[in-house]
Amino acid sequence: MSFEEFFVKKKINLQKFMEQEAALCKKLEIEYAEMGPKSFDHSYKFLFNKWRRKYSY
């Protein structure tokens, strides 16, 4: 699963997220590549709800 597909699955609009927080998004993309989807999901579990409310479709 790609980084983009992961954010679609989490119902977070990656385009909006990138526009608002480009530096954070790049950091997350690098960490996703290093960790893989399962570890990444577990590491940022509590932030997804915050991002979903702010950057939903």
C-alpha positions in Angstrom: 0.0 0.0 0.0 1.4 3.4 -1.0 1.5 6.5 1.3 -1.3 8.1 -0.7 -3.5 5.0 -0.5 -2.9 4.8 3.2 -4.2 8.3 3.7 -7.2 7.6 1.5 -7.9 4.6 3.7 -7.7 6.8 6.8 -10.1 9.3 5.1 -7.6 12.1 5.2 -7.3 14.4 2.2 -3.6 14.2 1.5 -3.7 17.2 -0.9 -5.1 19.5 1.8 -2.7 18.1 4.3 0.3 18.8 2.0 -0.9 22.3 1.3 -1.2 23.2 5.0 1.7 21.2 6.5 4.2 20.4 3.8 7.2 19.9 6.1 5.3 17.5 8.4 3.8 15.6 5.4 7.3 15.1 3.9 8.6 13.8 7.3 5.7 11.4 7.5 6.2 10.2 4.0 9.8 9.3 4.8 8.9 7.6 8.0 6.1 5.6 6.3 8.7 4.3 3.8 11.0 3.3 6.6 8.4 1.8 8.9 5.8 0.3 6.7 2.0 0.7 7.0 1.5 -1.3 10.1 4.1 0.3 12.3 3.3 3.8 10.9 -0.4 3.3 11.8 0.5 2.2 15.3 3.0 5.1 15.8 0.5 7.9 14.7 -2.7 6.3 15.8 -3.8 9.1 18.1 -3.0 11.8 15.5 -5.2 10.4 12.7 -8.4 11.6 14.3 -7.0 15.1 14.6 -5.9 15.1 11.0 -9.1 13.6 9.8 -11.2 16.3 11.4 -8.9 19.0 9.9 -8.2 17.5 6.5 -11.2 15.4 5.6 -12.7 15.1 2.1 
